Amino acid sequence: MTDWKETNERLERRFQFKDFSEAFAFMTRVALAAEKMDHHPEWSNVYNRVDIALSTHSAGGKVTEKDRALAAQIDRLVGK
């Protein structure tokens, strides 16, 4: 997980794409993967940028292995 930063008890990363369509396609892929893992990100999107934050609510909002696993899956989806 090279570009993920652990801050405020969350894993955070910003992704930037060529345009909105690429960003939205990425979000769709992440949504499908997250649903399969039953672990959902907190995220925002502005045009070509997607900001993702991961923490486990059932663990009191702390970073757990579920978050690290989803981060690794997201990295695979983006090709990093």
PDB file with one MODEL, atoms N, CA, C and O in Angstrom:
MODEL        1
ATOM      1  N   MET A   1       0.858  -1.181   0.000  1.00  0.00           N
ATOM      2  CA  MET A   1       0.000   0.000   0.000  1.00  0.00           C
ATOM      3  C   MET A   1       0.899   1.239   0.000  1.00  0.00           C
ATOM      4  O   MET A   1       1.142   1.834   1.050  1.00  0.00           O
ATOM      5  N   THR A   2       1.367   1.604  -1.122  1.00  0.00           N
ATOM      6  CA  THR A   2       2.381   2.645  -1.193  1.00  0.00           C
ATOM      7  C   THR A   2       1.861   4.047  -0.899  1.00  0.00           C
ATOM      8  O   THR A   2       2.504   4.783  -0.151  1.00  0.00           O
ATOM      9  N   ASP A   3       0.755   4.430  -1.442  1.00  0.00           N
ATOM     10  CA  ASP A   3       0.298   5.817  -1.317  1.00  0.00           C
ATOM     11  C   ASP A   3      -0.759   6.028  -0.236  1.00  0.00           C
ATOM     12  O   ASP A   3      -1.260   7.142  -0.083  1.00  0.00           O
ATOM     13  N   TRP A   4      -1.103   5.004   0.501  1.00  0.00           N
ATOM     14  CA  TRP A   4      -2.076   5.157   1.576  1.00  0.00           C
ATOM     15  C   TRP A   4      -1.380   5.765   2.785  1.00  0.00           C
ATOM     16  O   TRP A   4      -0.249   5.406   3.113  1.00  0.00           O
ATOM     17  N   LYS A   5      -2.075   6.693   3.445  1.00  0.00           N
ATOM     18  CA  LYS A   5      -1.556   7.298   4.671  1.00  0.00           C
ATOM     19  C   LYS A   5      -2.520   6.979   5.800  1.00  0.00           C
ATOM     20  O   LYS A   5      -3.739   7.058   5.642  1.00  0.00           O
ATOM     21  N   GLU A   6      -1.954   6.620   6.937  1.00  0.00           N
ATOM     22  CA  GLU A   6      -2.785   6.366   8.108  1.00  0.00           C
ATOM     23  C   GLU A   6      -2.784   7.615   8.968  1.00  0.00           C
ATOM     24  O   GLU A   6      -1.777   7.952   9.591  1.00  0.00           O
ATOM     25  N   THR A   7      -3.920   8.300   8.996  1.00  0.00           N
ATOM     26  CA  THR A   7      -4.077   9.522   9.782  1.00  0.00           C
ATOM     27  C   THR A   7      -5.448   9.517  10.436  1.00  0.00           C
ATOM     28  O   THR A   7      -6.423   9.039   9.856  1.00  0.00           O
ATOM     29  N   ASN A   8      -5.513  10.045  11.630  1.00  0.00           N
ATOM     30  CA  ASN A   8      -6.788  10.149  12.348  1.00  0.00           C
ATOM     31  C   ASN A   8      -7.550   8.828  12.385  1.00  0.00           C
ATOM     32  O   ASN A   8      -8.772   8.793  12.237  1.00  0.00           O
ATOM     33  N   GLU A   9      -6.796   7.733  12.586  1.00  0.00           N
ATOM     34  CA  GLU A   9      -7.382   6.399  12.682  1.00  0.00           C
ATOM     35  C   GLU A   9      -8.136   5.998  11.421  1.00  0.00           C
ATOM     36  O   GLU A   9      -9.155   5.310  11.482  1.00  0.00           O
ATOM     37  N   ARG A  10      -7.611   6.447  10.262  1.00  0.00           N
ATOM     38  CA  ARG A  10      -8.182   6.075   8.963  1.00  0.00           C
ATOM     39  C   ARG A  10      -7.045   5.882   7.966  1.00  0.00           C
ATOM     40  O   ARG A  10      -5.984   6.494   8.084  1.00  0.00           O
ATOM     41  N   LEU A  11      -7.287   5.022   6.986  1.00  0.00           N
ATOM     42  CA  LEU A  11      -6.396   4.949   5.833  1.00  0.00           C
ATOM     43  C   LEU A  11      -6.962   5.894   4.792  1.00  0.00           C
ATOM     44  O   LEU A  11      -8.150   5.829   4.476  1.00  0.00           O
ATOM     45  N   GLU A  12      -6.128   6.771   4.256  1.00  0.00           N
ATOM     46  CA  GLU A  12      -6.600   7.766   3.293  1.00  0.00           C
ATOM     47  C   GLU A  12      -5.715   7.777   2.059  1.00  0.00           C
ATOM     48  O   GLU A  12      -4.500   7.595   2.136  1.00  0.00           O
ATOM     49  N   ARG A  13      -6.365   7.997   0.908  1.00  0.00           N
ATOM     50  CA  ARG A  13      -5.614   8.118  -0.335  1.00  0.00           C
ATOM     51  C   ARG A  13      -6.422   8.935  -1.327  1.00  0.00           C
ATOM     52  O   ARG A  13      -7.650   8.855  -1.370  1.00  0.00           O
ATOM     53  N   ARG A  14      -5.711   9.720  -2.121  1.00  0.00           N
ATOM     54  CA  ARG A  14      -6.316  10.502  -3.198  1.00  0.00           C
ATOM     55  C   ARG A  14      -5.904   9.889  -4.532  1.00  0.00           C
ATOM     56  O   ARG A  14      -4.735   9.578  -4.756  1.00  0.00           O
ATOM     57  N   PHE A  15      -6.883   9.722  -5.406  1.00  0.00           N
ATOM     58  CA  PHE A  15      -6.650   9.212  -6.752  1.00  0.00           C
ATOM     59  C   PHE A  15      -7.028  10.306  -7.740  1.00  0.00           C
ATOM     60  O   PHE A  15      -8.008  11.023  -7.540  1.00  0.00           O
ATOM     61  N   GLN A  16      -6.257  10.427  -8.790  1.00  0.00           N
ATOM     62  CA  GLN A  16      -6.556  11.419  -9.813  1.00  0.00           C
ATOM     63  C   GLN A  16      -6.566  10.727 -11.174  1.00  0.00           C
ATOM     64  O   GLN A  16      -5.708   9.895 -11.468  1.00  0.00           O
ATOM     65  N   PHE A  17      -7.548  11.083 -11.996  1.00  0.00           N
ATOM     66  CA  PHE A  17      -7.749  10.448 -13.289  1.00  0.00           C
ATOM     67  C   PHE A  17      -7.779  11.496 -14.399  1.00  0.00           C
ATOM     68  O   PHE A  17      -7.743  12.698 -14.137  1.00  0.00           O
ATOM     69  N   LYS A  18      -7.846  11.023 -15.626  1.00  0.00           N
ATOM     70  CA  LYS A  18      -7.849  11.914 -16.783  1.00  0.00           C
ATOM     71  C   LYS A  18      -9.081  12.827 -16.787  1.00  0.00           C
ATOM     72  O   LYS A  18      -8.983  14.014 -17.102  1.00  0.00           O
ATOM     73  N   ASP A  19     -10.229  12.263 -16.437  1.00  0.00           N
ATOM     74  CA  ASP A  19     -11.469  13.035 -16.486  1.00  0.00           C
ATOM     75  C   ASP A  19     -12.512  12.399 -15.566  1.00  0.00           C
ATOM     76  O   ASP A  19     -12.239  11.409 -14.887  1.00  0.00           O
ATOM     77  N   PHE A  20     -13.695  12.978 -15.559  1.00  0.00           N
ATOM     78  CA  PHE A  20     -14.774  12.493 -14.696  1.00  0.00           C
ATOM     79  C   PHE A  20     -15.172  11.064 -15.035  1.00  0.00           C
ATOM     80  O   PHE A  20     -15.421  10.261 -14.137  1.00  0.00           O
ATOM     81  N   SER A  21     -15.235  10.740 -16.324  1.00  0.00           N
ATOM     82  CA  SER A  21     -15.645   9.386 -16.727  1.00  0.00           C
ATOM     83  C   SER A  21     -14.703   8.330 -16.166  1.00  0.00           C
ATOM     84  O   SER A  21     -15.156   7.291 -15.684  1.00  0.00           O
ATOM     85  N   GLU A  22     -13.405   8.581 -16.222  1.00  0.00           N
ATOM     86  CA  GLU A  22     -12.438   7.633 -15.654  1.00  0.00           C
ATOM     87  C   GLU A  22     -12.605   7.518 -14.138  1.00  0.00           C
ATOM     88  O   GLU A  22     -12.558   6.421 -13.582  1.00  0.00           O
ATOM     89  N   ALA A  23     -12.797   8.647 -13.485  1.00  0.00           N
ATOM     90  CA  ALA A  23     -12.982   8.639 -12.028  1.00  0.00           C
ATOM     91  C   ALA A  23     -14.233   7.860 -11.652  1.00  0.00           C
ATOM     92  O   ALA A  23     -14.216   7.071 -10.707  1.00  0.00           O
ATOM     93  N   PHE A  24     -15.308   8.076 -12.382  1.00  0.00           N
ATOM     94  CA  PHE A  24     -16.562   7.405 -12.079  1.00  0.00           C
ATOM     95  C   PHE A  24     -16.460   5.908 -12.349  1.00  0.00           C
ATOM     96  O   PHE A  24     -16.996   5.107 -11.584  1.00  0.00           O
ATOM     97  N   ALA A  25     -15.784   5.523 -13.417  1.00  0.00           N
ATOM     98  CA  ALA A  25     -15.582   4.098 -13.715  1.00  0.00           C
ATOM     99  C   ALA A  25     -14.796   3.433 -12.584  1.00  0.00           C
ATOM    100  O   ALA A  25     -15.120   2.320 -12.169  1.00  0.00           O
ATOM    101  N   PHE A  26     -13.775   4.107 -12.094  1.00  0.00           N
ATOM    102  CA  PHE A  26     -12.992   3.607 -10.966  1.00  0.00           C
ATOM    103  C   PHE A  26     -13.890   3.431  -9.738  1.00  0.00           C
ATOM    104  O   PHE A  26     -13.829   2.397  -9.072  1.00  0.00           O
ATOM    105  N   MET A  27     -14.708   4.412  -9.441  1.00  0.00           N
ATOM    106  CA  MET A  27     -15.600   4.331  -8.286  1.00  0.00           C
ATOM    107  C   MET A  27     -16.564   3.149  -8.427  1.00  0.00           C
ATOM    108  O   MET A  27     -16.878   2.486  -7.439  1.00  0.00           O
ATOM    109  N   THR A  28     -17.025   2.891  -9.629  1.00  0.00           N
ATOM    110  CA  THR A  28     -17.916   1.755  -9.862  1.00  0.00           C
ATOM    111  C   THR A  28     -17.201   0.448  -9.563  1.00  0.00           C
ATOM    112  O   THR A  28     -17.767  -0.430  -8.912  1.00  0.00           O
ATOM    113  N   ARG A  29     -15.960   0.307 -10.032  1.00  0.00           N
ATOM    114  CA  ARG A  29     -15.187  -0.911  -9.761  1.00  0.00           C
ATOM    115  C   ARG A  29     -14.951  -1.075  -8.259  1.00  0.00           C
ATOM    116  O   ARG A  29     -15.076  -2.177  -7.725  1.00  0.00           O
ATOM    117  N   VAL A  30     -14.613   0.016  -7.585  1.00  0.00           N
ATOM    118  CA  VAL A  30     -14.393  -0.042  -6.133  1.00  0.00           C
ATOM    119  C   VAL A  30     -15.686  -0.422  -5.420  1.00  0.00           C
ATOM    120  O   VAL A  30     -15.666  -1.229  -4.491  1.00  0.00           O
ATOM    121  N   ALA A  31     -16.803   0.148  -5.845  1.00  0.00           N
ATOM    122  CA  ALA A  31     -18.086  -0.153  -5.203  1.00  0.00           C
ATOM    123  C   ALA A  31     -18.411  -1.636  -5.297  1.00  0.00           C
ATOM    124  O   ALA A  31     -18.874  -2.228  -4.322  1.00  0.00           O
ATOM    125  N   LEU A  32     -18.177  -2.241  -6.447  1.00  0.00           N
ATOM    126  CA  LEU A  32     -18.461  -3.668  -6.615  1.00  0.00           C
ATOM    127  C   LEU A  32     -17.539  -4.518  -5.736  1.00  0.00           C
ATOM    128  O   LEU A  32     -17.990  -5.480  -5.115  1.00  0.00           O
ATOM    129  N   ALA A  33     -16.269  -4.171  -5.684  1.00  0.00           N
ATOM    130  CA  ALA A  33     -15.324  -4.909  -4.835  1.00  0.00           C
ATOM    131  C   ALA A  33     -15.672  -4.740  -3.361  1.00  0.00           C
ATOM    132  O   ALA A  33     -15.645  -5.708  -2.601  1.00  0.00           O
ATOM    133  N   ALA A  34     -15.999  -3.519  -2.954  1.00  0.00           N
ATOM    134  CA  ALA A  34     -16.334  -3.251  -1.558  1.00  0.00           C
ATOM    135  C   ALA A  34     -17.590  -4.012  -1.142  1.00  0.00           C
ATOM    136  O   ALA A  34     -17.663  -4.533  -0.029  1.00  0.00           O
ATOM    137  N   GLU A  35     -18.563  -4.075  -2.021  1.00  0.00           N
ATOM    138  CA  GLU A  35     -19.801  -4.790  -1.719  1.00  0.00           C
ATOM    139  C   GLU A  35     -19.520  -6.272  -1.507  1.00  0.00           C
ATOM    140  O   GLU A  35     -20.081  -6.883  -0.598  1.00  0.00           O
ATOM    141  N   LYS A  36     -18.660  -6.855  -2.332  1.00  0.00           N
ATOM    142  CA  LYS A  36     -18.296  -8.271  -2.168  1.00  0.00           C
ATOM    143  C   LYS A  36     -17.603  -8.508  -0.837  1.00  0.00           C
ATOM    144  O   LYS A  36     -17.767  -9.566  -0.228  1.00  0.00           O
ATOM    145  N   MET A  37     -16.827  -7.526  -0.382  1.00  0.00           N
ATOM    146  CA  MET A  37     -16.106  -7.660   0.882  1.00  0.00           C
ATOM    147  C   MET A  37     -16.969  -7.236   2.074  1.00  0.00           C
ATOM    148  O   MET A  37     -16.563  -7.400   3.225  1.00  0.00           O
ATOM    149  N   ASP A  38     -18.152  -6.694   1.802  1.00  0.00           N
ATOM    150  CA  ASP A  38     -19.048  -6.158   2.836  1.00  0.00           C
ATOM    151  C   ASP A  38     -18.304  -5.147   3.708  1.00  0.00           C
ATOM    152  O   ASP A  38     -18.405  -5.155   4.935  1.00  0.00           O
ATOM    153  N   HIS A  39     -17.558  -4.281   3.032  1.00  0.00           N
ATOM    154  CA  HIS A  39     -16.779  -3.250   3.725  1.00  0.00           C
ATOM    155  C   HIS A  39     -16.726  -2.030   2.817  1.00  0.00           C
ATOM    156  O   HIS A  39     -16.150  -2.095   1.731  1.00  0.00           O
ATOM    157  N   HIS A  40     -17.304  -0.943   3.236  1.00  0.00           N
ATOM    158  CA  HIS A  40     -17.563   0.171   2.326  1.00  0.00           C
ATOM    159  C   HIS A  40     -16.763   1.413   2.689  1.00  0.00           C
ATOM    160  O   HIS A  40     -16.645   1.763   3.864  1.00  0.00           O
ATOM    161  N   PRO A  41     -16.211   2.082   1.670  1.00  0.00           N
ATOM    162  CA  PRO A  41     -15.374   3.257   1.917  1.00  0.00           C
ATOM    163  C   PRO A  41     -16.197   4.512   2.185  1.00  0.00           C
ATOM    164  O   PRO A  41     -17.371   4.610   1.827  1.00  0.00           O
ATOM    165  N   GLU A  42     -15.542   5.448   2.817  1.00  0.00           N
ATOM    166  CA  GLU A  42     -16.046   6.824   2.859  1.00  0.00           C
ATOM    167  C   GLU A  42     -15.280   7.521   1.744  1.00  0.00           C
ATOM    168  O   GLU A  42     -14.051   7.459   1.705  1.00  0.00           O
ATOM    169  N   TRP A  43     -15.993   8.184   0.835  1.00  0.00           N
ATOM    170  CA  TRP A  43     -15.288   8.785  -0.290  1.00  0.00           C
ATOM    171  C   TRP A  43     -15.990  10.021  -0.800  1.00  0.00           C
ATOM    172  O   TRP A  43     -17.156  10.277  -0.499  1.00  0.00           O
ATOM    173  N   SER A  44     -15.245  10.779  -1.582  1.00  0.00           N
ATOM    174  CA  SER A  44     -15.822  11.934  -2.259  1.00  0.00           C
ATOM    175  C   SER A  44     -15.199  12.022  -3.646  1.00  0.00           C
ATOM    176  O   SER A  44     -14.096  11.532  -3.889  1.00  0.00           O
ATOM    177  N   ASN A  45     -15.930  12.654  -4.538  1.00  0.00           N
ATOM    178  CA  ASN A  45     -15.490  12.789  -5.920  1.00  0.00           C
ATOM    179  C   ASN A  45     -15.766  14.206  -6.391  1.00  0.00           C
ATOM    180  O   ASN A  45     -16.878  14.717  -6.253  1.00  0.00           O
ATOM    181  N   VAL A  46     -14.732  14.836  -6.953  1.00  0.00           N
ATOM    182  CA  VAL A  46     -14.880  16.115  -7.620  1.00  0.00           C
ATOM    183  C   VAL A  46     -14.169  15.985  -8.961  1.00  0.00           C
ATOM    184  O   VAL A  46     -12.947  15.848  -9.017  1.00  0.00           O
ATOM    185  N   TYR A  47     -14.932  16.029 -10.020  1.00  0.00           N
ATOM    186  CA  TYR A  47     -14.461  15.896 -11.396  1.00  0.00           C
ATOM    187  C   TYR A  47     -13.557  14.675 -11.564  1.00  0.00           C
ATOM    188  O   TYR A  47     -14.060  13.553 -11.623  1.00  0.00           O
ATOM    189  N   ASN A  48     -12.248  14.860 -11.642  1.00  0.00           N
ATOM    190  CA  ASN A  48     -11.347  13.735 -11.919  1.00  0.00           C
ATOM    191  C   ASN A  48     -10.642  13.212 -10.664  1.00  0.00           C
ATOM    192  O   ASN A  48      -9.721  12.402 -10.768  1.00  0.00           O
ATOM    193  N   ARG A  49     -11.057  13.657  -9.506  1.00  0.00           N
ATOM    194  CA  ARG A  49     -10.404  13.293  -8.251  1.00  0.00           C
ATOM    195  C   ARG A  49     -11.345  12.459  -7.377  1.00  0.00           C
ATOM    196  O   ARG A  49     -12.533  12.760  -7.258  1.00  0.00           O
ATOM    197  N   VAL A  50     -10.793  11.410  -6.773  1.00  0.00           N
ATOM    198  CA  VAL A  50     -11.542  10.580  -5.834  1.00  0.00           C
ATOM    199  C   VAL A  50     -10.710  10.472  -4.557  1.00  0.00           C
ATOM    200  O   VAL A  50      -9.571  10.009  -4.594  1.00  0.00           O
ATOM    201  N   ASP A  51     -11.272  10.895  -3.442  1.00  0.00           N
ATOM    202  CA  ASP A  51     -10.633  10.771  -2.130  1.00  0.00           C
ATOM    203  C   ASP A  51     -11.326   9.649  -1.371  1.00  0.00           C
ATOM    204  O   ASP A  51     -12.552   9.625  -1.260  1.00  0.00           O
ATOM    205  N   ILE A  52     -10.528   8.719  -0.847  1.00  0.00           N
ATOM    206  CA  ILE A  52     -11.076   7.562  -0.131  1.00  0.00           C
ATOM    207  C   ILE A  52     -10.499   7.523   1.283  1.00  0.00           C
ATOM    208  O   ILE A  52      -9.307   7.751   1.489  1.00  0.00           O
ATOM    209  N   ALA A  53     -11.367   7.230   2.253  1.00  0.00           N
ATOM    210  CA  ALA A  53     -10.955   7.016   3.638  1.00  0.00           C
ATOM    211  C   ALA A  53     -11.554   5.690   4.100  1.00  0.00           C
ATOM    212  O   ALA A  53     -12.731   5.411   3.866  1.00  0.00           O
ATOM    213  N   LEU A  54     -10.732   4.881   4.754  1.00  0.00           N
ATOM    214  CA  LEU A  54     -11.172   3.567   5.229  1.00  0.00           C
ATOM    215  C   LEU A  54     -10.961   3.454   6.731  1.00  0.00           C
ATOM    216  O   LEU A  54      -9.898   3.799   7.248  1.00  0.00           O
ATOM    217  N   SER A  55     -11.974   2.974   7.420  1.00  0.00           N
ATOM    218  CA  SER A  55     -11.887   2.597   8.828  1.00  0.00           C
ATOM    219  C   SER A  55     -13.007   1.610   9.091  1.00  0.00           C
ATOM    220  O   SER A  55     -13.942   1.495   8.298  1.00  0.00           O
ATOM    221  N   THR A  56     -12.913   0.904  10.198  1.00  0.00           N
ATOM    222  CA  THR A  56     -13.915  -0.112  10.515  1.00  0.00           C
ATOM    223  C   THR A  56     -14.802   0.400  11.644  1.00  0.00           C
ATOM    224  O   THR A  56     -14.362   0.539  12.785  1.00  0.00           O
ATOM    225  N   HIS A  57     -16.050   0.676  11.307  1.00  0.00           N
ATOM    226  CA  HIS A  57     -16.982   1.241  12.291  1.00  0.00           C
ATOM    227  C   HIS A  57     -17.223   0.285  13.459  1.00  0.00           C
ATOM    228  O   HIS A  57     -17.332   0.717  14.607  1.00  0.00           O
ATOM    229  N   SER A  58     -17.308  -1.022  13.163  1.00  0.00           N
ATOM    230  CA  SER A  58     -17.572  -1.993  14.225  1.00  0.00           C
ATOM    231  C   SER A  58     -16.384  -2.144  15.180  1.00  0.00           C
ATOM    232  O   SER A  58     -16.513  -2.746  16.246  1.00  0.00           O
ATOM    233  N   ALA A  59     -15.220  -1.591  14.793  1.00  0.00           N
ATOM    234  CA  ALA A  59     -14.041  -1.611  15.666  1.00  0.00           C
ATOM    235  C   ALA A  59     -13.799  -0.237  16.268  1.00  0.00           C
ATOM    236  O   ALA A  59     -12.681   0.091  16.666  1.00  0.00           O
ATOM    237  N   GLY A  60     -14.852   0.561  16.331  1.00  0.00           N
ATOM    238  CA  GLY A  60     -14.732   1.882  16.933  1.00  0.00           C
ATOM    239  C   GLY A  60     -14.065   2.899  16.031  1.00  0.00           C
ATOM    240  O   GLY A  60     -13.478   3.870  16.508  1.00  0.00           O
ATOM    241  N   GLY A  61     -14.154   2.679  14.726  1.00  0.00           N
ATOM    242  CA  GLY A  61     -13.573   3.629  13.781  1.00  0.00           C
ATOM    243  C   GLY A  61     -12.065   3.510  13.644  1.00  0.00           C
ATOM    244  O   GLY A  61     -11.408   4.453  13.204  1.00  0.00           O
ATOM    245  N   LYS A  62     -11.518   2.378  14.010  1.00  0.00           N
ATOM    246  CA  LYS A  62     -10.079   2.136  13.912  1.00  0.00           C
ATOM    247  C   LYS A  62      -9.751   1.454  12.580  1.00  0.00           C
ATOM    248  O   LYS A  62     -10.632   0.916  11.909  1.00  0.00           O
ATOM    249  N   VAL A  63      -8.472   1.488  12.213  1.00  0.00           N
ATOM    250  CA  VAL A  63      -7.998   0.774  11.031  1.00  0.00           C
ATOM    251  C   VAL A  63      -7.784  -0.689  11.411  1.00  0.00           C
ATOM    252  O   VAL A  63      -7.095  -0.994  12.384  1.00  0.00           O
ATOM    253  N   THR A  64      -8.383  -1.591  10.629  1.00  0.00           N
ATOM    254  CA  THR A  64      -8.245  -3.024  10.866  1.00  0.00           C
ATOM    255  C   THR A  64      -7.745  -3.704   9.591  1.00  0.00           C
ATOM    256  O   THR A  64      -7.517  -3.059   8.568  1.00  0.00           O
ATOM    257  N   GLU A  65      -7.583  -5.010   9.684  1.00  0.00           N
ATOM    258  CA  GLU A  65      -7.169  -5.778   8.511  1.00  0.00           C
ATOM    259  C   GLU A  65      -8.198  -5.690   7.389  1.00  0.00           C
ATOM    260  O   GLU A  65      -7.831  -5.794   6.218  1.00  0.00           O
ATOM    261  N   LYS A  66      -9.483  -5.501   7.716  1.00  0.00           N
ATOM    262  CA  LYS A  66     -10.495  -5.318   6.677  1.00  0.00           C
ATOM    263  C   LYS A  66     -10.171  -4.081   5.831  1.00  0.00           C
ATOM    264  O   LYS A  66     -10.321  -4.097   4.609  1.00  0.00           O
ATOM    265  N   ASP A  67      -9.732  -3.029   6.484  1.00  0.00           N
ATOM    266  CA  ASP A  67      -9.384  -1.801   5.765  1.00  0.00           C
ATOM    267  C   ASP A  67      -8.150  -2.020   4.895  1.00  0.00           C
ATOM    268  O   ASP A  67      -8.099  -1.579   3.747  1.00  0.00           O
ATOM    269  N   ARG A  68      -7.167  -2.700   5.453  1.00  0.00           N
ATOM    270  CA  ARG A  68      -5.942  -2.961   4.689  1.00  0.00           C
ATOM    271  C   ARG A  68      -6.225  -3.857   3.484  1.00  0.00           C
ATOM    272  O   ARG A  68      -5.646  -3.669   2.414  1.00  0.00           O
ATOM    273  N   ALA A  69      -7.116  -4.826   3.661  1.00  0.00           N
ATOM    274  CA  ALA A  69      -7.480  -5.709   2.550  1.00  0.00           C
ATOM    275  C   ALA A  69      -8.217  -4.938   1.454  1.00  0.00           C
ATOM    276  O   ALA A  69      -7.952  -5.139   0.269  1.00  0.00           O
ATOM    277  N   LEU A  70      -9.138  -4.058   1.845  1.00  0.00           N
ATOM    278  CA  LEU A  70      -9.846  -3.267   0.839  1.00  0.00           C
ATOM    279  C   LEU A  70      -8.897  -2.294   0.155  1.00  0.00           C
ATOM    280  O   LEU A  70      -8.992  -2.089  -1.055  1.00  0.00           O
ATOM    281  N   ALA A  71      -7.993  -1.698   0.904  1.00  0.00           N
ATOM    282  CA  ALA A  71      -7.002  -0.791   0.297  1.00  0.00           C
ATOM    283  C   ALA A  71      -6.160  -1.538  -0.736  1.00  0.00           C
ATOM    284  O   ALA A  71      -5.893  -1.008  -1.814  1.00  0.00           O
ATOM    285  N   ALA A  72      -5.746  -2.744  -0.421  1.00  0.00           N
ATOM    286  CA  ALA A  72      -4.954  -3.541  -1.358  1.00  0.00           C
ATOM    287  C   ALA A  72      -5.767  -3.872  -2.601  1.00  0.00           C
ATOM    288  O   ALA A  72      -5.239  -3.850  -3.712  1.00  0.00           O
ATOM    289  N   GLN A  73      -7.049  -4.179  -2.421  1.00  0.00           N
ATOM    290  CA  GLN A  73      -7.922  -4.464  -3.561  1.00  0.00           C
ATOM    291  C   GLN A  73      -8.075  -3.205  -4.426  1.00  0.00           C
ATOM    292  O   GLN A  73      -8.033  -3.294  -5.653  1.00  0.00           O
ATOM    293  N   ILE A  74      -8.247  -2.061  -3.812  1.00  0.00           N
ATOM    294  CA  ILE A  74      -8.363  -0.797  -4.551  1.00  0.00           C
ATOM    295  C   ILE A  74      -7.079  -0.532  -5.337  1.00  0.00           C
ATOM    296  O   ILE A  74      -7.129  -0.094  -6.486  1.00  0.00           O
ATOM    297  N   ASP A  75      -5.937  -0.797  -4.717  1.00  0.00           N
ATOM    298  CA  ASP A  75      -4.664  -0.624  -5.417  1.00  0.00           C
ATOM    299  C   ASP A  75      -4.602  -1.515  -6.655  1.00  0.00           C
ATOM    300  O   ASP A  75      -4.117  -1.088  -7.703  1.00  0.00           O
ATOM    301  N   ARG A  76      -5.086  -2.741  -6.542  1.00  0.00           N
ATOM    302  CA  ARG A  76      -5.093  -3.638  -7.702  1.00  0.00           C
ATOM    303  C   ARG A  76      -6.016  -3.092  -8.797  1.00  0.00           C
ATOM    304  O   ARG A  76      -5.703  -3.198  -9.983  1.00  0.00           O
ATOM    305  N   LEU A  77      -7.131  -2.518  -8.407  1.00  0.00           N
ATOM    306  CA  LEU A  77      -8.075  -1.977  -9.394  1.00  0.00           C
ATOM    307  C   LEU A  77      -7.507  -0.791 -10.163  1.00  0.00           C
ATOM    308  O   LEU A  77      -7.817  -0.590 -11.338  1.00  0.00           O
ATOM    309  N   VAL A  78      -6.673  -0.010  -9.485  1.00  0.00           N
ATOM    310  CA  VAL A  78      -6.089   1.160 -10.126  1.00  0.00           C
ATOM    311  C   VAL A  78      -4.752   0.821 -10.806  1.00  0.00           C
ATOM    312  O   VAL A  78      -4.194   1.633 -11.545  1.00  0.00           O
ATOM    313  N   GLY A  79      -4.253  -0.397 -10.540  1.00  0.00           N
ATOM    314  CA  GLY A  79      -3.031  -0.836 -11.170  1.00  0.00           C
ATOM    315  C   GLY A  79      -1.771  -0.409 -10.463  1.00  0.00           C
ATOM    316  O   GLY A  79      -0.719  -0.293 -11.091  1.00  0.00           O
ATOM    317  N   LYS A  80      -1.854  -0.165  -9.131  1.00  0.00           N
ATOM    318  CA  LYS A  80      -0.679   0.226  -8.343  1.00  0.00           C
ATOM    319  C   LYS A  80      -0.594  -0.615  -7.103  1.00  0.00           C
ATOM    320  O   LYS A  80       0.325  -0.444  -6.302  1.00  0.00           O
TER     321      LYS A  80
ENDMDL
END
